[in-house]
């Protein structure tokens, strides 16, 4: 029965390794998704900032012309 016990332990160890690898991979995917979302949020905020600055510059130019 020693051979069967060794086979069961090996199968269990392989199963745990596969589970750990799966968990690590899903964590990495989630981290990358979070990173991409944060980058998109920054780009959107920068675009909004630039838009507000441009709008304010135009308003200032219009005030100076009158």
DRENLO-695709 format. One record per atom (N, C-alpha, C): residue in one letter; x, y, z. Coordinates in steps of 0.001 Angstrom, whole numbers, padded with zeros to 6 digits, always signed. Example, Ala and Ser with C-alpha at 12.3 -4.5 7.8 and 13.67 -1.06 7.14 Angstrom:
% DRENLO-695709
A+013190-005690+007800/A+012300-004500+007800/A+013200-003300+007800/S+012850-002250+007080/S+013670-001060+007140/S+012900+000030+007870/
END
This chain:
% DRENLO-695709
X+000817-001209+000000/X+000000+000000+000000/X+000854+001263+000000/X+002146+001147+000194/X+003021+002310+000215/X+003006+003061-001099/X+002984+002310-002193/X+002963+002942-003514/X+001705+003781-003700/X+000565+003278-003284/X-000709+003997-003430/X-000711+005248-002559/X-000176+005139-001360/X-000116+006308-000482/X+000776+007396-001076/X+001916+006948-001637/X+002818+007919-002280/X+002141+008582-003475/X+001412+007803-004245/X+000715+008349-005411/X-000349+009354-004991/X-001063+009055-003910/X-002090+009976-003416/X-001456+011280-002936/X-000350+011176-002220/X+000331+012369-001716/X+000875+013208-002872/X+001411+012538-003864/X+001926+013247-005034/X+000797+013954-005773/X-000307+013261-005958/X-001464+013857-006632/X-001991+015053-005841/X-002009+014920-004532/X-002480+016011-003679/X-001533+017208-003807/X-000225+016962-003797/X+000755+018042-003916/X+000632+018736-005271/X+000442+017960-006329/X+000271+018541-007668/X-000999+019379-007714/X-002059+018877-007128/X-003320+019627-007090/X-003170+020948-006353/X-002448+020936-005240/X-002238+022168-004481/X-001376+023153-005274/X-000372+022622-005968/X+000488+023486-006779/X-000312+024132-007913/X-001176+023363-008543/X-002019+023897-009609/X-002945+024973-009053/X-003525+024728-007895/X-004415+025714-007260/X-003650+026988-006937/X-002450+026852-006371/X-001642+028025-006044/X-001290+028822-007301/X-000930+028113-008360/X-000592+028779-009616/X-001812+029507-010173/X-002960+028868-010105/X-004209+029494-010578/X-004510+030754-009775/X-004389+030652-008453/X-004651+031817-007604/X-003687+032960-007923/X-002412+032637-008095/X-001426+033673-008435/X-001756+034324-009772/X-002145+033518-010742/X-002460+034044-012068/X-003687+034957-012015/X-004719+034546-011315/X-005915+035394-011230/X-005601+036684-010476/X-004735+036619-009467/X-004332+037836-008761/X-003576+038775-009695/X-002681+038224-010500/X-001922+039060-011441/X-002839+039710-012464/X-003806+038959-012946/X-004757+039514-013914/X-005556+040641-013274/X-006006+040421-012051/X-006752+041463-011342/X-005903+042697-011098/X-004650+042496-010732/X-003744+043623-010509/X-003538+044418-011789/X-003352+043713-012892/X-003148+044387-014178/X-004403+045164-014580/X-005573+044580-014352/X-006832+045269-014667/X-006966+046529-013820/X-006629+046435-012544/X-006681+047610-011670/X-005714+048689-012139/X-004521+048271-012552/X-003519+049209-013045/X-004006+049918-014303/X-004594+049165-015220/X-005094+049757-016458/X-006241+050724-016177/X-007114+050378-015233/X-008221+051266-014877/X-007692+052557-014256/X-006698+052428-013397/X-006117+053615-012769/X-005469+054512-013820/X-004754+053909-014770/X-004146+054696-015843/X-005203+055414-016665/X-006289+054734-016951/X-007381+055351-017715/X-007994+056507-016932/X-008154+056319-015625/X-008706+057393-014792/X-007790+058617-014799/X-006485+058380-014744/X-005526+059482-014771/X-005599+060214-016106/X-005632+059462-017196/X-005718+060097-018522/X-007006+060906-018656/X-008104+060375-018143/X-009374+061096-018212/X-009299+062384-017388/X-008723+062307-016194/X-008597+063487-015342/X-007682+064529-015980/X-006594+064078-016592/X-005701+065017-017273/X-006392+065680-018447/X-007166+064928-019203/X-007897+065493-020339/X-008924+066509-019853/X-009592+066200-018755/X-010573+067134-018198/X-009875+068409-017719/X-008722+068249-017059/X-007953+069403-016597/X-007553+070287-017775/X-007061+069663-018838/X-006637+070419-020017/X-007819+071130-020664/X-008958+070466-020672/X-010160+071067-021247/X-010589+072295-020446/X-010572+072175-019137/X-010960+073302-018281/X-009977+074456-018461/X-008694+074140-018534/X-007686+075188-018728/X-007906+075894-020066/X-008145+075128-021119/X-008380+075730-022432/X-009629+076607-022412/X-010676+076131-021782/X-011919+076904-021691/X-011680+078199-020913/X-010935+078110-019818/X-010651+079307-019025/X-009756+080289-019785/X-008808+079762-020543/X-007954+080633-021356/X-008776+081374-022393/X-009711+080695-023020/X-010573+081346-024022/X-011421+082431-023366/X-011975+082115-022202/X-012774+083117-021477/X-011918+084336-021119/X-010697+084075-020680/X-009795+085175-020320/X-009481+086030-021548/X-009224+085391-022682/X-008970+086127-023913/X-010178+086975-024303/X-011368+086433-024142/X-012575+087186-024482/X-012738+088391-023553/X-012386+088236-022286/X-012477+089365-021344/X-011480+090447-021717/X-010297+090034-022137/X-009263+091012-022487/X-009637+091788-023743/X-010369+091173-024667/X-010745+091817-025916/X-011850+092853-025732/X-012615+092753-024680/X-013732+093690-024513/X-013384+094867-023686/
END
